[in-house]
Amino acid sequence: MIELDPAVYYNPDIPGVVMMEEERVIQFGKQHFCPIVLDQVVQNRYRILSLLGWGGYAMVWLAVDQCLSPSSPSSKYVALKIFRGAESSNDEYSRNEELCLRKLMQGRNRDDSGRRNIIQLLDGFDLESPNGIHRCLVLELAASDFAYLVEFEHYGFDHAVYIFKQCVEAVEYLHSLGISHGDLDLSKFVLALPDLSTLTEAALVSKLWPPPKGTVNPVKMKDGSPLPDGVPESVCRPCPFDNSKLDLEDRQVRLIDFGEAFTGTKRDVHTHSRNTPPELIDDDLASQSSDIWAMGCMLWHLMTGHPLMSYFEKYSPKDRYQGQRIFLSMSRQERRAKMAGILSKKLRAAEDDEDIAVLLDVLLDTLEPYPPDRPSASDLLSHSIFS
Ligand SMILES: Nc1ncnc2c1ncn2[C@@H]1O[C@H](COP(=O)(O)OP(=O)(O)OP(=O)(O)O)[C@@H](O)[C@H]1O
């Protein structure tokens, strides 16, 4: 039998490794990701148990806090969001996220609906590697994000509305403190976990899929030379929680990733392209109303399992905003008719069904082309869809 070499090769030209199964390049080198391996202890305190996920700016790891004291505000198991290396500890992107989270932790009352739907920041520190200074945020640990979950789970109308209401509450809380998220998408809402602190490490890790140790690939150089500084000895794939192994009676939602957040209005905000509002396509200013447009796109995604604008695209578009442009070229009535047809099939209901009518009202209001015509997050909360 031929033995397959499990190694992945570091390519200094990228610089990074290509993760074939994930169809992704993970960059290591100056100002790229921090070289972290499983079982490593970070800050003499957090031992790494698994990779949970990655984005453009950071890798997020599951860790156990080895220095937990009864007075500590932290939890036994946490998520460590470790940013790319920066030249100084004042990196704009990570600072922005941290400052915003700190403001959100301090604002309004602890028990406010909305505040509890924001991921908790527990601590923050700098970590040095040959790749630079990495800001590291210690966050409340959560399960998978909803963009991933809707691929496998179908939510009926009531369940989707229940989840969406929590998303709106989180955004209303943010907006009440003058902050816009700037990058709302289903992938930014994660499922809260029940208290797992009584579990042993082995029991906790058994709730992840795939098992983390099985995803580890050694990293080598093609020519057999030693790895350059800043490249980890091994890489692994994300192993999020497997919902079927969790007790998730009451589905609570948490909003994550405040790297694009801003106050007031802002140009050049990097939204997910499937949720980019018309004002940003036109290179105009983003505002709280831009978040509301994204909420409309998300509500559709949650109800149907697919991004809204993909239903408006024709063939394989070269223009990444083709869906939005076609959507905007239609009148409100034409949009309503097209969306009603799709929703009635997806939700197995008649086009004039009451649930569909109220859902279409929310969708069309949030997706008004002109930003001032969209409702605020607090207007949305008093909509009859939630009553
Ligand atoms: N607190 C958490 N608990 C569990 N998993 C998390 C947590 N925070 C983030 N993740 C996972 O890590 C992934 C990347 O996190 P995040 O979106 O914050 O990174 P990012 O680099 O800022 O992303 P982007 O490039 O989209 O801005 C998420 O999609 C999610 O799967």
The ligand as a Gaussian input file, in Angstrom:
#p B3LYP/6-31G(d) Opt

LIG

0 1
 N      -15.619000      33.393000      20.380000
 C      -15.543000      32.445000      19.456000
 N      -15.825000      31.150000      19.754000
 C      -15.735000      30.190000      18.807000
 N      -15.350000      30.398000      17.539000
 C      -15.055000      31.668000      17.173000
 C      -15.126000      32.751000      18.094000
 N      -14.779000      33.888000      17.447000
 C      -14.507000      33.532000      16.184000
 N      -14.661000      32.193000      15.998000
 C      -14.456000      31.438000      14.755000
 O      -13.332000      31.956000      14.083000
 C      -13.700000      32.464000      12.786000
 C      -12.899000      33.725000      12.491000
 O      -13.208000      34.714000      13.449000
 P      -13.399000      36.257000      13.054000
 O      -14.494000      36.382000      12.052000
 O      -13.550000      37.006000      14.324000
 O      -11.958000      36.526000      12.367000
 P      -11.481000      37.706000      11.411000
 O      -10.112000      37.360000      10.944000
 O      -11.652000      39.019000      12.110000
 O      -12.531000      37.553000      10.218000
 P      -12.753000      38.472000       8.896000
 O      -11.634000      38.218000       7.963000
 O      -14.075000      37.955000       8.377000
 O      -12.844000      39.888000       9.410000
 C      -15.196000      32.673000      12.873000
 O      -15.812000      32.537000      11.609000
 C      -15.641000      31.585000      13.820000
 O      -15.794000      30.360000      13.111000

